[in-house]
Amino acid sequence: MSGKHVERLERPSEVDGTAHLFKALGKIIKVLRQNAGLSQVELAEITHCSDDLISSMERGVRIPQPDFLLRADTALNAEGVLAAAVEDTEKALARARVRHPDWFQSFAAEEARALAAHYYEVQAVPGILQTPAYARALFEHRRPMLDEETIEKRIADRISRHALFERWPAPTFTFVLEAVVLLRPFGGREVHREQLRRILEVGQRRTVELQVLPLDRDDHPYLGGPFTLLTPPGRREVAYTEIYGHARLITDPEEVRHFSERYGILRSQALTKRESLTWIEKLLGEQ
């Protein structure tokens, strides 16, 4: 995949007209930061976020959250320029929350307000962790084939979920990824490396516990496919499965308990967070 093609993907969707808005807003943030004499790292420290997030917003890859715009407006002496974009940003985020496919909307709604989210994946990187280029590689090779407009929309839907990591109070996120998920180079070497770096960036957050399940484990509590556990506010935990195009949101307490029990065993068999991040860093170094 050429560099030009990847650059085209690293931005919000043009389906609902937001791409140009956030690309322009990213350029404004960059100019204001440079005029203030701040590096991306320094602005990240002032606004309480990561420098990777600053870089992504300046390139139009990530949607700036309203609270970030308000903090940055003060930090960069923008005199209301960034604060003026808050209303349009909130509208764009609202559209992102409702544009998911019908079969996915129930899960997306639960995920967006969950107090805790736990993901187990056996085939590909979970959607909430995917980069635009990685997501495109998956959608382009899907059979039956998807048309270009559908691919662009689904990439945007998937990337819009990154905003959940910026929520405050922050939900608790845990991930158990089978090692093969991180070994399979979907999209080619550069797309794969970018995806691994994205997983490292998210995995280093204190609100995230990310674990890798190595290939050398000689027993396994569940071979039925990926699943997600969500804890909604004021309600019992629910489970979600999506296999062969069939999505299912599970609320039956006994069935959910089975998934929760399996997940606990999977976590106990996986590498620790630190061991997992080191494993990914080593994988990156060997490429």
C-alpha positions in Angstrom: 0.0 0.0 0.0 1.5 3.3 -1.1 2.2 6.2 1.4 -0.2 8.3 -0.6 -3.0 5.8 -0.1 -2.4 5.6 3.6 -2.4 9.4 4.0 -5.8 9.4 2.3 -7.2 7.0 4.9 -5.9 8.8 8.0 -8.8 11.1 8.4 -12.4 11.1 9.4 -15.0 10.0 6.9 -16.1 12.2 4.0 -19.5 10.5 3.9 -21.1 12.9 6.4 -18.9 15.9 5.4 -16.7 16.0 8.5 -13.4 15.2 6.9 -12.6 18.8 5.7 -13.8 20.2 9.1 -11.4 18.2 11.1 -8.5 18.4 8.7 -8.8 22.2 8.8 -9.2 22.2 12.6 -6.1 20.1 12.9 -4.1 22.5 10.8 -5.3 25.4 13.0 -4.3 23.6 16.2 -0.8 22.9 14.7 -0.3 26.6 13.7 -1.5 27.9 17.1 0.8 25.4 18.8 3.8 26.4 16.7 3.1 30.1 17.2 3.0 29.5 21.0 6.4 27.9 20.8 5.2 24.5 22.1 6.1 21.0 21.0 3.5 18.3 20.7 4.8 16.8 23.9 4.5 20.1 25.8 1.0 20.7 24.6 0.1 17.2 25.6 1.3 17.8 29.1 -0.6 21.0 29.4 -3.9 19.6 28.1 -3.5 16.2 29.9 -3.4 13.9 26.9 -0.8 12.0 24.9 1.5 13.5 22.3 0.3 10.8 20.0 -3.2 12.2 20.3 -2.0 15.7 19.5 -0.2 14.4 16.4 -3.3 12.5 15.3 -5.6 15.5 15.7 -3.2 17.8 13.9 -3.2 15.4 11.0 -7.0 15.1 11.0 -6.9 11.5 12.0 -8.6 11.9 15.4 -11.6 14.1 16.3 -10.7 16.7 19.0 -13.0 16.2 22.0 -14.8 19.4 23.2 -13.0 19.4 26.5 -9.7 19.3 24.7 -10.6 22.2 22.5 -11.5 24.3 25.6 -8.2 23.5 27.4 -6.2 24.0 24.2 -7.9 27.4 23.6 -6.6 28.7 26.9 -3.2 27.0 26.6 -2.5 28.4 23.1 -4.0 31.8 23.7 -6.4 31.1 20.9 -8.9 33.8 22.1 -11.9 31.7 21.4 -10.9 30.3 18.0 -10.9 26.7 19.2 -13.7 27.1 21.6 -15.9 28.3 18.7 -15.5 24.8 17.2 -16.9 23.0 20.2 -20.5 23.0 18.9 -19.7 21.6 15.5 -17.5 19.0 17.1 -20.3 17.9 19.4 -22.6 17.6 16.4 -20.1 15.5 14.5 -19.6 13.2 17.5 -23.3 12.8 17.8 -23.6 11.8 14.1 -20.7 9.3 14.6 -22.6 7.6 17.4 -25.7 6.9 15.3 -24.2 6.0 11.9 -23.1 2.4 12.7 -24.9 -0.4 10.8 -28.3 -1.4 12.2 -27.0 -4.8 13.4 -24.2 -3.1 15.4 -26.0 -0.1 16.9 -27.2 -1.9 20.1 -23.7 -2.9 21.0 -22.3 0.6 20.0 -24.8 2.3 22.3 -23.9 0.0 25.2 -20.2 0.4 24.5 -20.4 4.2 24.4 -21.7 4.4 27.9 -20.2 1.4 29.6 -18.3 1.7 32.9 -16.1 -1.2 31.9 -15.4 -3.0 28.6 -13.5 -6.3 28.2 -12.4 -7.6 24.8 -11.2 -11.0 23.8 -10.0 -11.4 20.2 -8.8 -14.4 18.3 -8.7 -13.3 14.6 -8.0 -9.6 14.1 -7.2 -6.5 16.2 -10.4 -5.4 18.0 -12.2 -2.6 16.1 -11.7 -0.1 18.8 -7.9 -0.5 18.5 -7.7 -0.5 14.7 -5.9 2.2 12.7 -7.6 3.4 9.5 -5.2 1.6 7.2 -5.6 -1.7 9.1 -9.4 -1.4 9.0 -9.2 -0.8 5.3 -7.1 -3.9 4.7 -9.7 -6.0 6.5 -12.7 -4.4 4.7 -11.1 -4.5 1.2 -10.4 -8.3 1.5 -13.8 -9.2 2.9 -15.9 -11.6 0.8 -18.4 -10.9 -0.6 -16.8 -7.6 -1.6 -17.9 -4.3 -0.3 -18.3 -1.2 -2.4 -16.0 1.8 -1.9 -18.6 4.0 -0.2 -19.5 1.3 2.3 -15.8 0.7 3.1 -15.2 4.4 3.7 -18.2 4.6 6.0 -17.3 1.5 8.0 -13.7 2.7 8.5 -15.1 6.0 9.8 -17.6 4.1 12.1 -14.7 2.1 13.5 -12.3 5.0 14.0 -15.1 7.0 15.7 -14.9 4.5 18.6 -11.4 5.8 19.5 -13.2 8.7 21.2 -14.2 6.3 24.0 -10.6 6.4 25.3 -10.9 10.1 25.9 -14.0 9.9 28.1 -13.8 11.2 31.6 -14.4 9.7 34.1 -12.6 7.0 32.1 -14.1 3.5 31.7 -12.0 0.5 32.5 -10.7 -1.2 29.4 -9.1 -4.7 29.3 -8.0 -6.7 26.3 -6.9 -10.3 25.9 -5.4 -10.8 22.4 -4.3 -14.2 21.1 -0.7 -13.8 19.9 -1.7 -14.8 16.4 -3.7 -11.6 16.2 -0.5 -9.5 16.5 1.6 -11.8 14.3 -0.7 -11.7 11.2 0.5 -8.7 9.1 -2.9 -7.6 7.6 -2.2 -4.8 5.0 1.5 -5.4 4.7 4.5 -4.5 6.8 4.0 -0.8 7.3 0.3 -1.1 8.1 1.2 -3.9 10.5 3.9 -1.8 12.2 1.6 1.2 12.5 -1.1 -1.0 14.1 1.3 -2.5 16.6 2.5 1.1 17.6 -1.2 2.1 18.1 -1.8 -0.9 20.3 1.3 0.0 22.4 0.1 3.6 22.7 -3.3 2.5 24.0 -1.9 -0.3 26.1 0.3 2.1 28.0 -2.6 4.1 29.4 -3.4 3.6 33.0 -7.1 3.0 32.2 -6.2 0.1 30.0 -5.0 -3.4 30.8 -3.8 -5.1 27.6 -2.6 -8.7 27.7 -1.3 -11.1 25.1 -2.1 -14.8 25.3 1.0 -16.7 24.0 0.9 -19.6 21.5 2.7 -21.9 23.9 -0.2 -22.3 26.4 -1.2 -26.0 26.4 -4.8 -25.6 27.5 -7.6 -23.1 26.8 -11.0 -22.4 28.4 -12.8 -21.2 25.2 -12.4 -21.9 21.5 -15.7 -20.5 20.4 -14.5 -17.2 18.9 -14.1 -13.5 20.1 -16.5 -11.8 22.5 -16.9 -8.6 24.5 -18.1 -8.0 28.0 -19.7 -4.6 28.9 -20.7 -3.2 32.3 -23.5 -0.6 31.7 -24.2 2.0 34.4 -26.8 0.7 36.9 -27.3 -2.6 35.2 -25.9 -6.1 35.0 -22.9 -7.0 32.8 -23.8 -8.0 29.2 -21.9 -10.0 26.6 -21.6 -9.5 22.8 -20.6 -11.9 20.1 -20.2 -11.4 16.4 -19.5 -14.5 14.4 -20.0 -15.1 10.6 -21.9 -11.9 10.3 -24.3 -12.7 13.1 -24.3 -10.2 15.9 -25.7 -11.0 19.3 -26.1 -8.9 22.5 -26.5 -11.3 25.4 -28.3 -10.2 28.6 -29.2 -13.5 30.2 -27.4 -13.5 33.5 -26.4 -17.2 33.4 -25.1 -17.0 29.9 -23.2 -13.8 30.6 -21.7 -15.5 33.7 -20.2 -18.2 31.4 -18.4 -15.6 29.3 -17.2 -13.7 32.4 -15.8 -16.9 33.9 -14.0 -17.8 30.6 -12.6 -14.3 30.4 -11.2 -14.5 34.0 -9.4 -17.8 33.1 -8.1 -16.3 29.9 -6.6 -13.3 31.7 -4.9 -15.6 34.3 -3.3 -17.6 31.4 -2.1 -14.5 29.5 1.1 -12.4 30.0 0.9 -9.5 32.4 0.4 -6.0 31.0 4.1 -5.2 31.3 5.1 -8.5 29.8 2.6 -8.0 26.9 3.9 -4.5 26.1 7.4 -5.8 26.1 6.4 -8.7 23.8 4.9 -6.2 21.3 8.0 -4.0 21.5 10.2 -7.0 20.8 7.9 -7.9 17.9 8.3 -4.4 16.4 12.1 -4.6 16.9 12.3 -7.8 15.0 10.6 -6.5 11.9 
